């Protein structure tokens, strides 16, 4: 096994763009024509602002490993939570096994804490990132649809047609942004960068039109999946999916729905061939009080929850007092004994699922209310992956 390599960690700038892209492409896509510039145009351009999101290990005269920390604001019913998206985690193949990635991950997690992020998200192998405090949790529901499902759907299809959205179509992009921002859970996308967001992951955005009025949009992914579907109401969303299957030549498709979209979950759950409930990513919460309190209130705004109070001790954080009383929810940090004790990784799974807490551990009777409240609706839309 190789020994740890002496290296300097520094933030990158615009002048490092080409070298950084070469390292990333070589680490992820060696032997292919794939390129991060085209895959994620929202993140990879030669500007100081975007390149400063990347921390690099520099040794032997060049960049040998990179981790990106990408700021995002996740809106939950209008309450913003600062999210540190982690991506581009890579090491030059000749420098793997020398501890470079570990140093960069530790640096980025510490930066996220000290800069006041509420939580952090990343994709990737679960155990690999558990070492840095991340756990697979949250809830995302994937529906799989085919033409047979649609053919047996009742109701008269709306007269919808699709047109590819282009970067110069400002009115349509503004309409798409307004529809996106009306969702219960969404990342707050800058208007100037919206087209780059919509075309990530080799996607193609389509405006859904009725008599030239834009009633929604759909992002088509290579292979037939729907990367994102947003409409002015949930019945329209179902008609957009139905019409897409009829007109696009795609025999089957899939789309992911967030846990707060109750009407959409009901509609697509009624007709889809199958549904899969899975984690929405690898998460690490830094500000447990704000995150749990915000998500609990979002749940309460849509359903009645039993009254109760649970005190959860989270290792290296403190005791969370989570309470529901007369339709109001709260979360605060308190002193005193706990109802249930947990380390941070287990706390993520208990509070954010996707399994119910009693399916994870044997809950003490005093913490039974968690089974009625959780999983809390922690969600990250696939189009916002980094």
C-alpha positions as CSV (number, residue, x, y, z in Angstrom):
1,X,0.0,0.0,0.0
2,X,1.3,3.4,-0.9
3,X,2.2,5.9,1.8
4,X,0.6,9.2,2.3
5,X,1.8,11.9,-0.1
6,X,2.9,15.3,1.0
7,X,0.6,17.8,-0.8
8,X,-0.8,21.3,-0.6
9,X,-4.5,21.9,-0.5
10,X,-5.8,25.1,-2.3
11,X,-8.9,26.5,-3.9
12,X,-8.8,26.7,-7.6
13,X,-9.4,29.6,-9.9
14,X,-10.2,30.2,-13.6
15,X,-6.6,29.7,-14.6
16,X,-6.8,26.1,-13.3
17,X,-9.8,25.2,-15.4
18,X,-8.2,23.1,-18.2
19,X,-5.9,21.2,-15.8
20,X,-8.7,20.4,-13.4
21,X,-11.0,19.2,-16.2
22,X,-8.3,17.0,-17.6
23,X,-7.8,15.4,-14.2
24,X,-11.5,14.9,-13.6
25,X,-12.2,13.5,-17.1
26,X,-9.2,11.2,-16.8
27,X,-10.4,9.9,-13.4
28,X,-14.0,9.4,-14.3
29,X,-14.2,9.0,-18.1
30,X,-10.8,7.6,-19.3
31,X,-11.2,6.0,-22.7
32,X,-14.5,7.7,-23.5
33,X,-15.6,11.0,-25.1
34,X,-17.5,12.2,-22.0
35,X,-16.5,15.6,-20.7
36,X,-17.6,17.4,-17.5
37,X,-18.0,20.6,-19.4
38,X,-20.9,19.2,-21.3
39,X,-22.3,16.9,-18.5
40,X,-22.6,19.7,-15.9
41,X,-22.5,23.1,-17.5
42,X,-23.9,24.7,-14.4
43,X,-20.7,23.9,-12.5
44,X,-17.8,23.6,-14.9
45,X,-16.8,26.8,-16.7
46,X,-13.6,28.8,-16.6
47,X,-14.6,31.5,-14.1
48,X,-13.1,32.3,-10.7
49,X,-16.5,32.0,-9.1
50,X,-17.2,28.5,-10.2
51,X,-13.7,27.2,-10.0
52,X,-13.3,28.5,-6.4
53,X,-15.8,25.8,-5.4
54,X,-13.1,23.2,-6.0
55,X,-10.4,22.2,-3.5
56,X,-7.4,20.5,-5.0
57,X,-4.5,18.5,-3.7
58,X,-1.4,19.8,-5.5
59,X,1.8,17.8,-5.5
60,X,4.7,16.9,-7.8
61,X,4.0,20.1,-9.8
62,X,0.3,19.6,-10.6
63,X,-3.3,18.9,-9.5
64,X,-3.6,15.3,-8.4
65,X,-7.0,15.2,-6.6
66,X,-10.2,17.3,-6.5
67,X,-13.3,17.7,-4.4
68,X,-16.0,20.2,-5.2
69,X,-18.1,22.1,-2.6
70,X,-21.1,23.6,-4.5
71,X,-23.4,26.0,-2.5
72,X,-27.1,25.6,-3.0
73,X,-30.2,26.9,-1.2
74,X,-32.9,24.2,-0.7
75,X,-36.4,25.7,-0.1
76,X,-38.8,23.8,2.1
77,X,-42.2,25.5,2.0
78,X,-40.4,28.8,1.5
79,X,-37.8,28.2,4.3
80,X,-34.3,28.2,2.8
81,X,-31.7,25.7,4.0
82,X,-28.1,26.1,2.9
83,X,-26.8,22.9,1.3
84,X,-23.2,22.1,0.6
85,X,-23.3,19.9,-2.5
86,X,-20.2,17.7,-2.8
87,X,-19.1,16.4,-6.1
88,X,-16.2,15.8,-8.5
89,X,-14.5,13.6,-5.9
90,X,-11.6,12.2,-7.8
91,X,-7.9,11.4,-7.7
92,X,-5.5,10.9,-10.6
93,X,-5.2,7.1,-11.1
94,X,-1.5,7.2,-10.4
95,X,-2.0,8.9,-7.1
96,X,-4.8,6.8,-5.6
97,X,-4.2,5.2,-2.2
98,X,-2.1,8.1,-0.9
99,X,-4.7,9.8,1.3
100,X,-5.4,12.7,-1.0
101,X,-9.1,12.3,-1.3
102,X,-9.4,11.8,2.5
103,X,-7.7,15.1,3.1
104,X,-9.9,17.0,0.6
105,X,-13.1,15.5,1.9
106,X,-12.2,16.3,5.5
107,X,-11.3,19.9,4.4
108,X,-14.6,20.3,2.6
109,X,-16.7,19.0,5.5
110,X,-15.0,21.3,7.8
111,X,-15.5,24.2,5.4
112,X,-19.2,23.4,5.2
113,X,-19.5,23.4,9.0
114,X,-17.6,26.6,9.6
115,X,-19.3,28.5,6.8
116,X,-22.7,27.8,8.4
117,X,-24.3,25.3,6.0
118,X,-27.3,23.6,7.5
119,X,-26.5,20.3,5.7
120,X,-24.6,18.6,2.9
121,X,-25.6,16.3,0.1
122,X,-23.6,14.0,-2.2
123,X,-24.0,10.9,-4.4
124,X,-21.7,7.9,-4.3
125,X,-21.1,4.7,-2.5
126,X,-22.6,4.6,1.0
127,X,-19.7,3.2,3.1
128,X,-17.1,5.3,1.4
129,X,-18.6,8.5,2.5
130,X,-19.9,7.3,5.9
131,X,-16.3,7.8,7.1
132,X,-16.8,11.5,6.6
133,X,-20.2,11.7,8.3
134,X,-22.6,11.0,5.5
135,X,-25.5,8.5,5.6
136,X,-27.9,7.4,2.9
137,X,-31.3,8.6,3.9
138,X,-34.2,10.9,2.8
139,X,-37.0,9.8,0.5
140,X,-37.4,9.8,-3.2
141,X,-40.2,7.9,-5.0
142,X,-39.6,6.6,-8.5
143,X,-42.6,5.8,-10.7
144,X,-42.2,3.6,-13.8
145,X,-44.7,4.1,-16.6
146,X,-45.3,2.4,-19.9
147,X,-47.8,2.9,-22.8
148,X,-50.1,0.2,-21.4
149,X,-50.4,2.1,-18.2
150,X,-51.3,5.2,-20.1
151,X,-53.7,3.4,-22.5
152,X,-55.9,2.3,-19.6
153,X,-55.9,5.8,-17.9
154,X,-59.3,7.3,-17.8
155,X,-60.1,10.8,-18.9
156,X,-59.6,12.8,-22.1
157,X,-56.0,13.8,-22.8
158,X,-55.3,17.5,-22.8
159,X,-54.2,18.9,-26.2
160,X,-50.6,19.1,-25.2
161,X,-47.6,19.4,-27.6
162,X,-43.9,19.8,-26.8
163,X,-41.3,22.1,-28.1
164,X,-37.6,22.0,-27.2
165,X,-36.7,24.9,-24.9
166,X,-33.7,27.0,-26.2
167,X,-31.4,29.3,-24.3
168,X,-32.6,32.4,-26.0
169,X,-36.3,31.8,-25.1
170,X,-36.3,34.1,-22.1
171,X,-40.1,34.1,-21.6
172,X,-40.3,30.3,-21.5
173,X,-37.3,30.0,-19.2
174,X,-38.8,32.6,-16.8
175,X,-42.1,30.6,-16.9
176,X,-40.1,27.4,-16.2
177,X,-38.4,29.1,-13.3
178,X,-41.7,30.3,-11.8
179,X,-43.2,26.8,-12.0
180,X,-40.1,25.3,-10.5
181,X,-40.1,27.8,-7.6
182,X,-43.7,27.0,-6.8
183,X,-42.8,23.4,-5.7
184,X,-42.9,22.6,-2.0
185,X,-39.2,21.4,-2.1
186,X,-36.9,22.9,-4.7
187,X,-33.4,24.3,-5.1
188,X,-33.3,28.0,-5.7
189,X,-31.9,28.2,-9.2
190,X,-30.6,31.6,-10.4
191,X,-32.4,32.9,-13.5
192,X,-29.2,33.6,-15.3
193,X,-28.1,30.0,-14.8
194,X,-31.4,28.2,-15.4
195,X,-30.7,26.9,-18.9
196,X,-27.4,25.3,-17.6
197,X,-29.4,23.6,-14.8
198,X,-32.0,22.3,-17.3
199,X,-29.4,20.8,-19.6
200,X,-27.2,19.0,-17.1
201,X,-26.8,15.3,-17.4
202,X,-27.1,15.5,-21.2
203,X,-30.7,16.4,-20.7
204,X,-33.0,18.2,-23.1
205,X,-35.8,20.5,-21.7
206,X,-39.2,20.6,-23.4
207,X,-41.9,23.2,-22.9
208,X,-45.4,21.6,-22.6
209,X,-47.8,23.8,-24.5
210,X,-51.6,24.0,-24.8
211,X,-52.7,26.5,-27.4
212,X,-49.2,28.1,-27.1
213,X,-49.6,28.6,-23.4
214,X,-46.8,26.9,-21.4
215,X,-48.5,24.7,-18.8
216,X,-45.4,22.9,-17.7
217,X,-42.0,21.6,-18.8
218,X,-40.3,18.2,-19.0
219,X,-36.6,17.4,-19.0
220,X,-35.8,14.3,-21.1
221,X,-32.8,12.2,-20.1
222,X,-30.8,9.9,-22.5
223,X,-32.3,6.4,-22.3
224,X,-35.9,7.6,-21.9
225,X,-36.1,8.7,-18.2
226,X,-37.8,12.0,-17.3
227,X,-35.3,14.0,-15.3
228,X,-37.8,16.5,-14.1
229,X,-41.5,17.2,-14.7
230,X,-43.1,20.4,-13.4
231,X,-46.6,21.7,-14.2
232,X,-49.1,24.3,-13.2
233,X,-51.1,21.6,-11.3
234,X,-50.8,17.9,-10.7
235,X,-53.5,16.8,-13.1
236,X,-51.6,18.6,-15.8
237,X,-48.4,16.9,-14.7
238,X,-50.1,13.5,-15.3
239,X,-51.3,14.6,-18.7
240,X,-47.8,15.8,-19.6
241,X,-46.4,12.4,-18.8
242,X,-49.2,10.6,-20.6
243,X,-48.8,12.8,-23.7
244,X,-45.0,12.4,-23.6
245,X,-45.3,8.6,-23.8
246,X,-47.7,8.9,-26.7
247,X,-45.8,11.4,-28.8
248,X,-42.1,10.9,-28.0
249,X,-41.8,7.3,-29.3
250,X,-40.6,6.3,-25.8
251,X,-42.2,3.0,-24.9
252,X,-41.6,3.5,-21.2
253,X,-40.2,6.0,-18.8
254,X,-39.6,6.8,-15.2
255,X,-39.7,9.9,-13.0
256,X,-38.9,10.7,-9.4
257,X,-41.3,12.5,-7.1
258,X,-40.6,14.2,-3.8
259,X,-42.4,13.2,-0.6
260,X,-44.3,16.4,-0.1
261,X,-46.1,16.2,-3.5
262,X,-49.1,14.3,-2.1
263,X,-51.4,14.8,-5.1
264,X,-48.8,13.7,-7.6
265,X,-47.9,10.7,-5.5
266,X,-51.6,9.7,-5.5
267,X,-52.1,10.2,-9.2
268,X,-49.0,8.5,-10.4
269,X,-49.3,5.8,-7.8
270,X,-52.7,4.9,-9.2
271,X,-51.6,4.2,-12.8
272,X,-47.8,3.4,-12.7
273,X,-46.6,0.0,-13.4
274,X,-44.4,0.1,-10.3
275,X,-43.1,2.5,-7.7
276,X,-39.9,2.3,-5.7
277,X,-39.2,4.2,-2.5
278,X,-35.5,4.9,-2.0
279,X,-33.1,7.3,-0.3
280,X,-32.7,10.7,-1.9
281,X,-28.9,10.7,-1.4
282,X,-26.1,10.7,1.1
283,X,-26.8,13.5,3.6
284,X,-24.9,15.0,6.5
285,X,-26.8,17.4,8.8
286,X,-24.8,20.1,10.6
287,X,-27.7,22.2,12.1
288,X,-30.1,19.5,13.4
289,X,-32.4,22.0,15.1
290,X,-33.1,24.0,11.9
291,X,-33.3,21.0,9.5
292,X,-35.6,18.8,11.7
293,X,-37.8,21.8,12.7
294,X,-38.3,22.9,9.1
295,X,-39.1,19.4,7.9
296,X,-41.4,18.6,10.8
297,X,-43.4,21.8,10.1
298,X,-43.6,20.9,6.4
299,X,-45.1,17.5,7.4
300,X,-47.6,19.1,9.8
301,X,-48.8,21.5,7.1
302,X,-50.1,18.6,5.1
303,X,-51.3,16.0,7.7
304,X,-52.3,15.7,11.3
305,X,-49.7,14.1,13.5
306,X,-50.1,12.8,17.0
307,X,-49.1,15.0,19.9
308,X,-45.9,13.9,21.7
309,X,-42.4,14.8,22.7
310,X,-39.2,12.9,22.1
311,X,-35.7,13.8,23.2
312,X,-33.0,12.4,21.0
313,X,-29.4,12.5,22.1
314,X,-27.1,12.8,19.0
315,X,-23.5,12.0,19.7
316,X,-21.2,15.0,19.5
317,X,-24.2,17.4,19.0
318,X,-26.5,17.3,22.0
319,X,-30.1,16.5,22.9
320,X,-32.8,17.4,20.4
321,X,-36.3,18.0,21.9
322,X,-38.8,17.3,19.1
323,X,-42.4,18.1,19.9
324,X,-45.8,18.1,18.3
325,X,-48.6,19.8,20.2
326,X,-52.0,20.9,18.9
327,X,-50.9,20.9,15.2
328,X,-47.7,22.8,15.9
329,X,-44.2,21.3,15.6
330,X,-40.9,22.4,17.2
331,X,-37.3,21.3,17.6
332,X,-34.8,22.7,20.0
333,X,-31.5,21.9,21.7
334,X,-32.0,21.2,25.4
335,X,-30.2,19.9,28.5
336,X,-31.2,16.9,30.5
337,X,-31.9,13.2,29.9
338,X,-32.8,11.8,26.5
339,X,-35.6,9.5,25.4
340,X,-33.5,7.8,22.9
341,X,-29.7,7.9,22.2
342,X,-28.1,7.7,18.8
343,X,-24.9,8.4,16.9
344,X,-25.2,10.8,14.0
345,X,-25.4,8.2,11.2
346,X,-28.3,6.4,13.0
347,X,-30.0,9.7,13.7
348,X,-30.1,10.4,9.9
349,X,-31.8,7.1,9.2
350,X,-34.2,7.4,12.2
351,X,-35.4,10.9,11.3
352,X,-35.2,10.9,7.5
353,X,-35.9,7.3,6.5
354,X,-36.8,6.1,4.0
355,X,-37.8,3.3,6.5
356,X,-39.9,4.0,9.5
357,X,-37.8,4.3,12.8
358,X,-39.3,1.0,14.1
359,X,-38.0,-0.8,11.1
360,X,-34.5,0.4,11.9
361,X,-34.3,-0.2,15.6
362,X,-36.6,-1.4,18.4
363,X,-38.0,1.9,19.6
364,X,-38.5,2.5,23.3
365,X,-42.1,3.2,24.2
366,X,-41.3,6.7,25.2
367,X,-40.1,7.4,21.6
368,X,-43.0,5.7,19.8
369,X,-44.2,9.1,18.4
370,X,-41.2,9.0,16.0
371,X,-42.9,6.3,14.1
372,X,-45.9,8.6,13.5
373,X,-43.8,11.6,12.5
374,X,-40.9,10.0,10.5
375,X,-39.5,9.8,7.9
376,X,-39.4,13.5,7.7
377,X,-39.5,14.7,4.0
378,X,-35.8,15.2,3.2
379,X,-35.5,15.3,-0.6
380,X,-33.1,16.4,-3.4
381,X,-34.3,16.5,-7.0
382,X,-32.1,14.4,-9.4
383,X,-31.6,17.3,-11.8
384,X,-29.8,19.1,-9.0
385,X,-27.3,16.3,-8.5
386,X,-23.6,17.5,-8.5
